[in-house]
Amino acid sequence: MQVNLTHAEIRSRLKNIIINIRKIRERKSFSQEYMAARLNISQNTYSKLELGNTALTVERFILIAGILDVDVTELLLANKQQ
């Protein structure tokens, strides 16, 4: 199976993932400071991640899912209703 995604489609999917992370973080009342501390990064770096200004690595994605106590698939779903 060949997948041909445009750069815009990839950016859109990444944006949805980041939106899902933020929504779940806020639903659990986790601050950016808390998330940053658990990830061993600065709050500023975490903020840039949620703004899409810092790349979300696969490793960090998996760690965030663990901190939020959700399956990674929950973060992948587009337009996730919280």
mmCIF file as gemmi writes it, N, C-alpha and C atoms, coordinates in Angstrom:
data_model
loop_
_atom_site.group_PDB
_atom_site.id
_atom_site.type_symbol
_atom_site.label_atom_id
_atom_site.label_alt_id
_atom_site.label_comp_id
_atom_site.label_asym_id
_atom_site.label_entity_id
_atom_site.label_seq_id
_atom_site.pdbx_PDB_ins_code
_atom_site.Cartn_x
_atom_site.Cartn_y
_atom_site.Cartn_z
_atom_site.occupancy
_atom_site.B_iso_or_equiv
_atom_site.pdbx_formal_charge
_atom_site.auth_seq_id
_atom_site.auth_asym_id
_atom_site.pdbx_PDB_model_num
ATOM 1 N N . MET Axp A 1 ? 0.838 -1.175 0 1 0 ? 1 A 1
ATOM 2 C CA . MET Axp A 1 ? 0 0 0 1 0 ? 1 A 1
ATOM 3 C C . MET Axp A 1 ? 0.882 1.236 0 1 0 ? 1 A 1
ATOM 4 N N . GLN Axp A 2 ? 0.635 2.111 -0.92 1 0 ? 2 A 1
ATOM 5 C CA . GLN Axp A 2 ? 1.42 3.329 -1.026 1 0 ? 2 A 1
ATOM 6 C C . GLN Axp A 2 ? 0.597 4.498 -0.496 1 0 ? 2 A 1
ATOM 7 N N . VAL Axp A 3 ? 1.226 5.305 0.334 1 0 ? 3 A 1
ATOM 8 C CA . VAL Axp A 3 ? 0.561 6.473 0.897 1 0 ? 3 A 1
ATOM 9 C C . VAL Axp A 3 ? 1.242 7.713 0.354 1 0 ? 3 A 1
ATOM 10 N N . ASN Axp A 4 ? 0.471 8.555 -0.264 1 0 ? 4 A 1
ATOM 11 C CA . ASN Axp A 4 ? 0.999 9.807 -0.798 1 0 ? 4 A 1
ATOM 12 C C . ASN Axp A 4 ? 0.31 10.964 -0.095 1 0 ? 4 A 1
ATOM 13 N N . LEU Axp A 5 ? 0.944 11.471 0.934 1 0 ? 5 A 1
ATOM 14 C CA . LEU Axp A 5 ? 0.405 12.608 1.666 1 0 ? 5 A 1
ATOM 15 C C . LEU Axp A 5 ? 1.179 13.858 1.291 1 0 ? 5 A 1
ATOM 16 N N . THR Axp A 6 ? 0.45 14.931 1.117 1 0 ? 6 A 1
ATOM 17 C CA . THR Axp A 6 ? 1.117 16.198 0.854 1 0 ? 6 A 1
ATOM 18 C C . THR Axp A 6 ? 1.653 16.751 2.17 1 0 ? 6 A 1
ATOM 19 N N . HIS Axp A 7 ? 2.548 17.7 2.054 1 0 ? 7 A 1
ATOM 20 C CA . HIS Axp A 7 ? 3.097 18.351 3.244 1 0 ? 7 A 1
ATOM 21 C C . HIS Axp A 7 ? 1.964 18.978 4.06 1 0 ? 7 A 1
ATOM 22 N N . ALA Axp A 8 ? 0.999 19.566 3.382 1 0 ? 8 A 1
ATOM 23 C CA . ALA Axp A 8 ? -0.135 20.202 4.061 1 0 ? 8 A 1
ATOM 24 C C . ALA Axp A 8 ? -0.973 19.176 4.818 1 0 ? 8 A 1
ATOM 25 N N . GLU Axp A 9 ? -1.164 17.995 4.248 1 0 ? 9 A 1
ATOM 26 C CA . GLU Axp A 9 ? -1.935 16.944 4.92 1 0 ? 9 A 1
ATOM 27 C C . GLU Axp A 9 ? -1.207 16.442 6.161 1 0 ? 9 A 1
ATOM 28 N N . ILE Axp A 10 ? 0.09 16.308 6.06 1 0 ? 10 A 1
ATOM 29 C CA . ILE Axp A 10 ? 0.885 15.873 7.209 1 0 ? 10 A 1
ATOM 30 C C . ILE Axp A 10 ? 0.801 16.909 8.315 1 0 ? 10 A 1
ATOM 31 N N . ARG Axp A 11 ? 0.971 18.189 7.971 1 0 ? 11 A 1
ATOM 32 C CA . ARG Axp A 11 ? 0.881 19.273 8.968 1 0 ? 11 A 1
ATOM 33 C C . ARG Axp A 11 ? -0.494 19.284 9.632 1 0 ? 11 A 1
ATOM 34 N N . SER Axp A 12 ? -1.539 19.051 8.851 1 0 ? 12 A 1
ATOM 35 C CA . SER Axp A 12 ? -2.899 19.03 9.388 1 0 ? 12 A 1
ATOM 36 C C . SER Axp A 12 ? -3.074 17.897 10.394 1 0 ? 12 A 1
ATOM 37 N N . ARG Axp A 13 ? -2.549 16.739 10.073 1 0 ? 13 A 1
ATOM 38 C CA . ARG Axp A 13 ? -2.645 15.596 10.993 1 0 ? 13 A 1
ATOM 39 C C . ARG Axp A 13 ? -1.854 15.849 12.267 1 0 ? 13 A 1
ATOM 40 N N . LEU Axp A 14 ? -0.664 16.428 12.135 1 0 ? 14 A 1
ATOM 41 C CA . LEU Axp A 14 ? 0.128 16.765 13.321 1 0 ? 14 A 1
ATOM 42 C C . LEU Axp A 14 ? -0.592 17.792 14.182 1 0 ? 14 A 1
ATOM 43 N N . LYS Axp A 15 ? -1.234 18.761 13.535 1 0 ? 15 A 1
ATOM 44 C CA . LYS Axp A 15 ? -1.988 19.778 14.274 1 0 ? 15 A 1
ATOM 45 C C . LYS Axp A 15 ? -3.112 19.13 15.075 1 0 ? 15 A 1
ATOM 46 N N . ASN Axp A 16 ? -3.818 18.164 14.475 1 0 ? 16 A 1
ATOM 47 C CA . ASN Axp A 16 ? -4.889 17.461 15.188 1 0 ? 16 A 1
ATOM 48 C C . ASN Axp A 16 ? -4.352 16.698 16.39 1 0 ? 16 A 1
ATOM 49 N N . ILE Axp A 17 ? -3.192 16.08 16.245 1 0 ? 17 A 1
ATOM 50 C CA . ILE Axp A 17 ? -2.58 15.357 17.364 1 0 ? 17 A 1
ATOM 51 C C . ILE Axp A 17 ? -2.282 16.324 18.5 1 0 ? 17 A 1
ATOM 52 N N . ILE Axp A 18 ? -1.701 17.458 18.167 1 0 ? 18 A 1
ATOM 53 C CA . ILE Axp A 18 ? -1.344 18.443 19.188 1 0 ? 18 A 1
ATOM 54 C C . ILE Axp A 18 ? -2.599 19.001 19.857 1 0 ? 18 A 1
ATOM 55 N N . ILE Axp A 19 ? -3.659 19.23 19.083 1 0 ? 19 A 1
ATOM 56 C CA . ILE Axp A 19 ? -4.925 19.694 19.665 1 0 ? 19 A 1
ATOM 57 C C . ILE Axp A 19 ? -5.457 18.659 20.645 1 0 ? 19 A 1
ATOM 58 N N . ASN Axp A 20 ? -5.404 17.388 20.266 1 0 ? 20 A 1
ATOM 59 C CA . ASN Axp A 20 ? -5.865 16.319 21.157 1 0 ? 20 A 1
ATOM 60 C C . ASN Axp A 20 ? -5.042 16.269 22.435 1 0 ? 20 A 1
ATOM 61 N N . ILE Axp A 21 ? -3.736 16.426 22.318 1 0 ? 21 A 1
ATOM 62 C CA . ILE Axp A 21 ? -2.876 16.439 23.504 1 0 ? 21 A 1
ATOM 63 C C . ILE Axp A 21 ? -3.299 17.571 24.432 1 0 ? 21 A 1
ATOM 64 N N . ARG Axp A 22 ? -3.459 18.76 23.879 1 0 ? 22 A 1
ATOM 65 C CA . ARG Axp A 22 ? -3.829 19.916 24.701 1 0 ? 22 A 1
ATOM 66 C C . ARG Axp A 22 ? -5.192 19.714 25.366 1 0 ? 22 A 1
ATOM 67 N N . LYS Axp A 23 ? -6.185 19.236 24.608 1 0 ? 23 A 1
ATOM 68 C CA . LYS Axp A 23 ? -7.526 19.028 25.163 1 0 ? 23 A 1
ATOM 69 C C . LYS Axp A 23 ? -7.504 18.027 26.313 1 0 ? 23 A 1
ATOM 70 N N . ILE Axp A 24 ? -6.796 16.931 26.13 1 0 ? 24 A 1
ATOM 71 C CA . ILE Axp A 24 ? -6.741 15.916 27.183 1 0 ? 24 A 1
ATOM 72 C C . ILE Axp A 24 ? -5.965 16.443 28.377 1 0 ? 24 A 1
ATOM 73 N N . ARG Axp A 25 ? -4.871 17.157 28.128 1 0 ? 25 A 1
ATOM 74 C CA . ARG Axp A 25 ? -4.094 17.75 29.229 1 0 ? 25 A 1
ATOM 75 C C . ARG Axp A 25 ? -4.972 18.692 30.045 1 0 ? 25 A 1
ATOM 76 N N . GLU Axp A 26 ? -5.721 19.541 29.368 1 0 ? 26 A 1
ATOM 77 C CA . GLU Axp A 26 ? -6.591 20.486 30.064 1 0 ? 26 A 1
ATOM 78 C C . GLU Axp A 26 ? -7.727 19.771 30.79 1 0 ? 26 A 1
ATOM 79 N N . ARG Axp A 27 ? -8.289 18.739 30.177 1 0 ? 27 A 1
ATOM 80 C CA . ARG Axp A 27 ? -9.361 17.969 30.815 1 0 ? 27 A 1
ATOM 81 C C . ARG Axp A 27 ? -8.88 17.336 32.114 1 0 ? 27 A 1
ATOM 82 N N . LYS Axp A 28 ? -7.622 16.927 32.137 1 0 ? 28 A 1
ATOM 83 C CA . LYS Axp A 28 ? -7.047 16.314 33.337 1 0 ? 28 A 1
ATOM 84 C C . LYS Axp A 28 ? -6.471 17.356 34.298 1 0 ? 28 A 1
ATOM 85 N N . SER Axp A 29 ? -6.613 18.62 33.944 1 0 ? 29 A 1
ATOM 86 C CA . SER Axp A 29 ? -6.102 19.738 34.759 1 0 ? 29 A 1
ATOM 87 C C . SER Axp A 29 ? -4.596 19.655 34.976 1 0 ? 29 A 1
ATOM 88 N N . PHE Axp A 30 ? -3.884 19.187 33.957 1 0 ? 30 A 1
ATOM 89 C CA . PHE Axp A 30 ? -2.423 19.163 34.007 1 0 ? 30 A 1
ATOM 90 C C . PHE Axp A 30 ? -1.909 20.472 33.407 1 0 ? 30 A 1
ATOM 91 N N . SER Axp A 31 ? -1.025 21.139 34.11 1 0 ? 31 A 1
ATOM 92 C CA . SER Axp A 31 ? -0.434 22.376 33.593 1 0 ? 31 A 1
ATOM 93 C C . SER Axp A 31 ? 0.682 22.048 32.601 1 0 ? 31 A 1
ATOM 94 N N . GLN Axp A 32 ? 1.048 23.054 31.827 1 0 ? 32 A 1
ATOM 95 C CA . GLN Axp A 32 ? 2.201 22.891 30.946 1 0 ? 32 A 1
ATOM 96 C C . GLN Axp A 32 ? 3.453 22.653 31.78 1 0 ? 32 A 1
ATOM 97 N N . GLU Axp A 33 ? 3.537 23.293 32.928 1 0 ? 33 A 1
ATOM 98 C CA . GLU Axp A 33 ? 4.69 23.109 33.812 1 0 ? 33 A 1
ATOM 99 C C . GLU Axp A 33 ? 4.802 21.654 34.268 1 0 ? 33 A 1
ATOM 100 N N . TYR Axp A 34 ? 3.654 21.051 34.614 1 0 ? 34 A 1
ATOM 101 C CA . TYR Axp A 34 ? 3.636 19.652 35.039 1 0 ? 34 A 1
ATOM 102 C C . TYR Axp A 34 ? 4.109 18.745 33.903 1 0 ? 34 A 1
ATOM 103 N N . MET Axp A 35 ? 3.557 18.958 32.715 1 0 ? 35 A 1
ATOM 104 C CA . MET Axp A 35 ? 3.937 18.132 31.57 1 0 ? 35 A 1
ATOM 105 C C . MET Axp A 35 ? 5.419 18.282 31.272 1 0 ? 35 A 1
ATOM 106 N N . ALA Axp A 36 ? 5.895 19.525 31.302 1 0 ? 36 A 1
ATOM 107 C CA . ALA Axp A 36 ? 7.31 19.784 31.017 1 0 ? 36 A 1
ATOM 108 C C . ALA Axp A 36 ? 8.204 19.078 32.027 1 0 ? 36 A 1
ATOM 109 N N . ALA Axp A 37 ? 7.838 19.158 33.297 1 0 ? 37 A 1
ATOM 110 C CA . ALA Axp A 37 ? 8.644 18.508 34.338 1 0 ? 37 A 1
ATOM 111 C C . ALA Axp A 37 ? 8.689 17.001 34.124 1 0 ? 37 A 1
ATOM 112 N N . ARG Axp A 38 ? 7.559 16.402 33.79 1 0 ? 38 A 1
ATOM 113 C CA . ARG Axp A 38 ? 7.513 14.954 33.555 1 0 ? 38 A 1
ATOM 114 C C . ARG Axp A 38 ? 8.324 14.553 32.323 1 0 ? 38 A 1
ATOM 115 N N . LEU Axp A 39 ? 8.411 15.459 31.347 1 0 ? 39 A 1
ATOM 116 C CA . LEU Axp A 39 ? 9.174 15.189 30.125 1 0 ? 39 A 1
ATOM 117 C C . LEU Axp A 39 ? 10.632 15.614 30.237 1 0 ? 39 A 1
ATOM 118 N N . ASN Axp A 40 ? 10.975 16.244 31.363 1 0 ? 40 A 1
ATOM 119 C CA . ASN Axp A 40 ? 12.333 16.74 31.597 1 0 ? 40 A 1
ATOM 120 C C . ASN Axp A 40 ? 12.74 17.784 30.552 1 0 ? 40 A 1
ATOM 121 N N . ILE Axp A 41 ? 11.794 18.692 30.272 1 0 ? 41 A 1
ATOM 122 C CA . ILE Axp A 41 ? 12.048 19.816 29.373 1 0 ? 41 A 1
ATOM 123 C C . ILE Axp A 41 ? 11.527 21.08 30.055 1 0 ? 41 A 1
ATOM 124 N N . SER Axp A 42 ? 11.852 22.239 29.503 1 0 ? 42 A 1
ATOM 125 C CA . SER Axp A 42 ? 11.353 23.488 30.082 1 0 ? 42 A 1
ATOM 126 C C . SER Axp A 42 ? 9.886 23.702 29.698 1 0 ? 42 A 1
ATOM 127 N N . GLN Axp A 43 ? 9.209 24.531 30.485 1 0 ? 43 A 1
ATOM 128 C CA . GLN Axp A 43 ? 7.822 24.882 30.165 1 0 ? 43 A 1
ATOM 129 C C . GLN Axp A 43 ? 7.774 25.594 28.82 1 0 ? 43 A 1
ATOM 130 N N . ASN Axp A 44 ? 8.768 26.409 28.543 1 0 ? 44 A 1
ATOM 131 C CA . ASN Axp A 44 ? 8.825 27.127 27.272 1 0 ? 44 A 1
ATOM 132 C C . ASN Axp A 44 ? 8.901 26.146 26.095 1 0 ? 44 A 1
ATOM 133 N N . THR Axp A 45 ? 9.715 25.12 26.231 1 0 ? 45 A 1
ATOM 134 C CA . THR Axp A 45 ? 9.821 24.106 25.173 1 0 ? 45 A 1
ATOM 135 C C . THR Axp A 45 ? 8.504 23.368 25.009 1 0 ? 45 A 1
ATOM 136 N N . TYR Axp A 46 ? 7.859 23.036 26.143 1 0 ? 46 A 1
ATOM 137 C CA . TYR Axp A 46 ? 6.566 22.343 26.055 1 0 ? 46 A 1
ATOM 138 C C . TYR Axp A 46 ? 5.531 23.236 25.375 1 0 ? 46 A 1
ATOM 139 N N . SER Axp A 47 ? 5.52 24.514 25.729 1 0 ? 47 A 1
ATOM 140 C CA . SER Axp A 47 ? 4.595 25.459 25.109 1 0 ? 47 A 1
ATOM 141 C C . SER Axp A 47 ? 4.809 25.505 23.599 1 0 ? 47 A 1
ATOM 142 N N . LYS Axp A 48 ? 6.056 25.544 23.177 1 0 ? 48 A 1
ATOM 143 C CA . LYS Axp A 48 ? 6.373 25.556 21.742 1 0 ? 48 A 1
ATOM 144 C C . LYS Axp A 48 ? 5.882 24.278 21.068 1 0 ? 48 A 1
ATOM 145 N N . LEU Axp A 49 ? 5.93 23.161 21.789 1 0 ? 49 A 1
ATOM 146 C CA . LEU Axp A 49 ? 5.437 21.897 21.251 1 0 ? 49 A 1
ATOM 147 C C . LEU Axp A 49 ? 3.936 22.002 20.991 1 0 ? 49 A 1
ATOM 148 N N . GLU Axp A 50 ? 3.181 22.524 21.975 1 0 ? 50 A 1
ATOM 149 C CA . GLU Axp A 50 ? 1.732 22.649 21.808 1 0 ? 50 A 1
ATOM 150 C C . GLU Axp A 50 ? 1.36 23.693 20.757 1 0 ? 50 A 1
ATOM 151 N N . LEU Axp A 51 ? 2.233 24.637 20.52 1 0 ? 51 A 1
ATOM 152 C CA . LEU Axp A 51 ? 1.988 25.64 19.48 1 0 ? 51 A 1
ATOM 153 C C . LEU Axp A 51 ? 2.419 25.149 18.098 1 0 ? 51 A 1
ATOM 154 N N . GLY Axp A 52 ? 3.09 24.009 18.058 1 0 ? 52 A 1
ATOM 155 C CA . GLY Axp A 52 ? 3.567 23.462 16.792 1 0 ? 52 A 1
ATOM 156 C C . GLY Axp A 52 ? 4.876 24.061 16.33 1 0 ? 52 A 1
ATOM 157 N N . ASN Axp A 53 ? 5.558 24.769 17.223 1 0 ? 53 A 1
ATOM 158 C CA . ASN Axp A 53 ? 6.834 25.397 16.869 1 0 ? 53 A 1
ATOM 159 C C . ASN Axp A 53 ? 8.039 24.514 17.169 1 0 ? 53 A 1
ATOM 160 N N . THR Axp A 54 ? 7.815 23.418 17.864 1 0 ? 54 A 1
ATOM 161 C CA . THR Axp A 54 ? 8.858 22.438 18.158 1 0 ? 54 A 1
ATOM 162 C C . THR Axp A 54 ? 8.362 21.087 17.663 1 0 ? 54 A 1
ATOM 163 N N . ALA Axp A 55 ? 9.219 20.336 17.013 1 0 ? 55 A 1
ATOM 164 C CA . ALA Axp A 55 ? 8.821 19.037 16.464 1 0 ? 55 A 1
ATOM 165 C C . ALA Axp A 55 ? 8.416 18.071 17.571 1 0 ? 55 A 1
ATOM 166 N N . LEU Axp A 56 ? 7.349 17.338 17.316 1 0 ? 56 A 1
ATOM 167 C CA . LEU Axp A 56 ? 6.896 16.292 18.221 1 0 ? 56 A 1
ATOM 168 C C . LEU Axp A 56 ? 7.525 14.983 17.755 1 0 ? 56 A 1
ATOM 169 N N . THR Axp A 57 ? 8.511 14.515 18.506 1 0 ? 57 A 1
ATOM 170 C CA . THR Axp A 57 ? 9.176 13.263 18.137 1 0 ? 57 A 1
ATOM 171 C C . THR Axp A 57 ? 8.296 12.082 18.525 1 0 ? 57 A 1
ATOM 172 N N . VAL Axp A 58 ? 8.549 10.95 17.927 1 0 ? 58 A 1
ATOM 173 C CA . VAL Axp A 58 ? 7.804 9.736 18.267 1 0 ? 58 A 1
ATOM 174 C C . VAL Axp A 58 ? 8.023 9.401 19.74 1 0 ? 58 A 1
ATOM 175 N N . GLU Axp A 59 ? 9.261 9.505 20.197 1 0 ? 59 A 1
ATOM 176 C CA . GLU Axp A 59 ? 9.557 9.208 21.599 1 0 ? 59 A 1
ATOM 177 C C . GLU Axp A 59 ? 8.756 10.113 22.53 1 0 ? 59 A 1
ATOM 178 N N . ARG Axp A 60 ? 8.755 11.403 22.256 1 0 ? 60 A 1
ATOM 179 C CA . ARG Axp A 60 ? 8.028 12.354 23.106 1 0 ? 60 A 1
ATOM 180 C C . ARG Axp A 60 ? 6.522 12.109 23.014 1 0 ? 60 A 1
ATOM 181 N N . PHE Axp A 61 ? 6.037 11.772 21.832 1 0 ? 61 A 1
ATOM 182 C CA . PHE Axp A 61 ? 4.62 11.454 21.631 1 0 ? 61 A 1
ATOM 183 C C . PHE Axp A 61 ? 4.198 10.29 22.531 1 0 ? 61 A 1
ATOM 184 N N . ILE Axp A 62 ? 5.004 9.243 22.558 1 0 ? 62 A 1
ATOM 185 C CA . ILE Axp A 62 ? 4.702 8.072 23.387 1 0 ? 62 A 1
ATOM 186 C C . ILE Axp A 62 ? 4.767 8.427 24.867 1 0 ? 62 A 1
ATOM 187 N N . LEU Axp A 63 ? 5.76 9.218 25.261 1 0 ? 63 A 1
ATOM 188 C CA . LEU Axp A 63 ? 5.869 9.653 26.654 1 0 ? 63 A 1
ATOM 189 C C . LEU Axp A 63 ? 4.66 10.487 27.067 1 0 ? 63 A 1
ATOM 190 N N . ILE Axp A 64 ? 4.22 11.382 26.21 1 0 ? 64 A 1
ATOM 191 C CA . ILE Axp A 64 ? 3.057 12.218 26.517 1 0 ? 64 A 1
ATOM 192 C C . ILE Axp A 64 ? 1.812 11.357 26.702 1 0 ? 64 A 1
ATOM 193 N N . ALA Axp A 65 ? 1.622 10.383 25.835 1 0 ? 65 A 1
ATOM 194 C CA . ALA Axp A 65 ? 0.48 9.475 25.982 1 0 ? 65 A 1
ATOM 195 C C . ALA Axp A 65 ? 0.531 8.785 27.341 1 0 ? 65 A 1
ATOM 196 N N . GLY Axp A 66 ? 1.718 8.376 27.762 1 0 ? 66 A 1
ATOM 197 C CA . GLY Axp A 66 ? 1.864 7.738 29.066 1 0 ? 66 A 1
ATOM 198 C C . GLY Axp A 66 ? 1.539 8.678 30.212 1 0 ? 66 A 1
ATOM 199 N N . ILE Axp A 67 ? 2.024 9.906 30.138 1 0 ? 67 A 1
ATOM 200 C CA . ILE Axp A 67 ? 1.75 10.896 31.182 1 0 ? 67 A 1
ATOM 201 C C . ILE Axp A 67 ? 0.251 11.175 31.259 1 0 ? 67 A 1
ATOM 202 N N . LEU Axp A 68 ? -0.394 11.277 30.11 1 0 ? 68 A 1
ATOM 203 C CA . LEU Axp A 68 ? -1.83 11.547 30.064 1 0 ? 68 A 1
ATOM 204 C C . LEU Axp A 68 ? -2.66 10.3 30.357 1 0 ? 68 A 1
ATOM 205 N N . ASP Axp A 69 ? -2.003 9.153 30.434 1 0 ? 69 A 1
ATOM 206 C CA . ASP Axp A 69 ? -2.648 7.866 30.701 1 0 ? 69 A 1
ATOM 207 C C . ASP Axp A 69 ? -3.718 7.544 29.648 1 0 ? 69 A 1
ATOM 208 N N . VAL Axp A 70 ? -3.323 7.718 28.382 1 0 ? 70 A 1
ATOM 209 C CA . VAL Axp A 70 ? -4.199 7.371 27.266 1 0 ? 70 A 1
ATOM 210 C C . VAL Axp A 70 ? -3.412 6.532 26.269 1 0 ? 70 A 1
ATOM 211 N N . ASP Axp A 71 ? -4.121 5.765 25.485 1 0 ? 71 A 1
ATOM 212 C CA . ASP Axp A 71 ? -3.487 5.015 24.411 1 0 ? 71 A 1
ATOM 213 C C . ASP Axp A 71 ? -3.102 5.989 23.302 1 0 ? 71 A 1
ATOM 214 N N . VAL Axp A 72 ? -2 5.728 22.641 1 0 ? 72 A 1
ATOM 215 C CA . VAL Axp A 72 ? -1.551 6.627 21.572 1 0 ? 72 A 1
ATOM 216 C C . VAL Axp A 72 ? -2.611 6.793 20.488 1 0 ? 72 A 1
ATOM 217 N N . THR Axp A 73 ? -3.425 5.778 20.268 1 0 ? 73 A 1
ATOM 218 C CA . THR Axp A 73 ? -4.459 5.887 19.232 1 0 ? 73 A 1
ATOM 219 C C . THR Axp A 73 ? -5.468 6.977 19.567 1 0 ? 73 A 1
ATOM 220 N N . GLU Axp A 74 ? -5.704 7.226 20.852 1 0 ? 74 A 1
ATOM 221 C CA . GLU Axp A 74 ? -6.636 8.284 21.242 1 0 ? 74 A 1
ATOM 222 C C . GLU Axp A 74 ? -6.117 9.653 20.807 1 0 ? 74 A 1
ATOM 223 N N . LEU Axp A 75 ? -4.814 9.813 20.806 1 0 ? 75 A 1
ATOM 224 C CA . LEU Axp A 75 ? -4.214 11.08 20.39 1 0 ? 75 A 1
ATOM 225 C C . LEU Axp A 75 ? -4.18 11.227 18.874 1 0 ? 75 A 1
ATOM 226 N N . LEU Axp A 76 ? -4.26 10.119 18.166 1 0 ? 76 A 1
ATOM 227 C CA . LEU Axp A 76 ? -4.186 10.146 16.703 1 0 ? 76 A 1
ATOM 228 C C . LEU Axp A 76 ? -5.515 10.463 16.033 1 0 ? 76 A 1
ATOM 229 N N . LEU Axp A 77 ? -6.606 10.27 16.739 1 0 ? 77 A 1
ATOM 230 C CA . LEU Axp A 77 ? -7.92 10.443 16.136 1 0 ? 77 A 1
ATOM 231 C C . LEU Axp A 77 ? -8.18 11.899 15.786 1 0 ? 77 A 1
ATOM 232 N N . ALA Axp A 78 ? -8.583 12.134 14.554 1 0 ? 78 A 1
ATOM 233 C CA . ALA Axp A 78 ? -8.87 13.498 14.094 1 0 ? 78 A 1
ATOM 234 C C . ALA Axp A 78 ? -10.154 14 14.73 1 0 ? 78 A 1
ATOM 235 N N . ASN Axp A 79 ? -10.152 15.284 15.077 1 0 ? 79 A 1
ATOM 236 C CA . ASN Axp A 79 ? -11.339 15.932 15.635 1 0 ? 79 A 1
ATOM 237 C C . ASN Axp A 79 ? -11.912 15.156 16.807 1 0 ? 79 A 1
ATOM 238 N N . LYS Axp A 80 ? -11.042 14.72 17.67 1 0 ? 80 A 1
ATOM 239 C CA . LYS Axp A 80 ? -11.441 13.942 18.838 1 0 ? 80 A 1
ATOM 240 C C . LYS Axp A 80 ? -12.366 14.767 19.716 1 0 ? 80 A 1
ATOM 241 N N . GLN Axp A 81 ? -13.525 14.218 20.016 1 0 ? 81 A 1
ATOM 242 C CA . GLN Axp A 81 ? -14.458 14.905 20.91 1 0 ? 81 A 1
ATOM 243 C C . GLN Axp A 81 ? -14.092 14.585 22.347 1 0 ? 81 A 1
ATOM 244 N N . GLN Axp A 82 ? -13.858 15.617 23.111 1 0 ? 82 A 1
ATOM 245 C CA . GLN Axp A 82 ? -13.484 15.426 24.512 1 0 ? 82 A 1
ATOM 246 C C . GLN Axp A 82 ? -14.705 15.699 25.339 1 0 ? 82 A 1
